[in-house]
């Protein structure tokens, strides 16, 4: 959270954002705003979504849970739309394959966040919970992405990965950091539903 938020903020206010990170482009404020807002809002979402799901928050402070939920909804929208703006205007470092899957990831965040709020307002707490679980999985996706790389480089020295993110590991990684975790969450949600049904 601290890393992404600080890089996004420094890139947003810097006169030479490319010096902050290679994801920024000097002289293109719209591109830089997209990725900076994506990083800043994403940092809030990454830490905020799991905290929002804590049972003690929901039970003891329902008003806080509701208000912070709207804050996280806004953060999810900014995260998703900022990333999509960046991809649309600039593409990603890893080329079309990374751009495709990162765009799918951004759309999934927007979709999940919208459904979380919709079903909460509709008082359908079962569906609200299901979409919240999916959003939490996606919210921690950026952290999972980095952890995959940390583990892979520690274990292999970075085999099949390169600075341009075009290696085999890099290409698998843009899918593996969120799709398998969503599938596991979906299986657990379905198992939970079946277990709750009367015999």
Buried (B, 14 or more C-beta within 10 A) or exposed (E): BEEBBBBBBBBBEBEEBBEBBEBBBEEBEEBBBBBBBBBBBBBBBBBBBEEBBEEEBBEEEEEEBEEBBEEBBBBBBBBBBBBBBBBEBBBBBBBEBBBBBBBBBBBBBBBBBBBBBEBBEEEEEEBBBBBBBBBBBBBBBBBBBEEBBEEBEEEEEBEEBEEEBBBEBBBEBBBBBBBEBBEEBBEEBEEEEEEEEEE
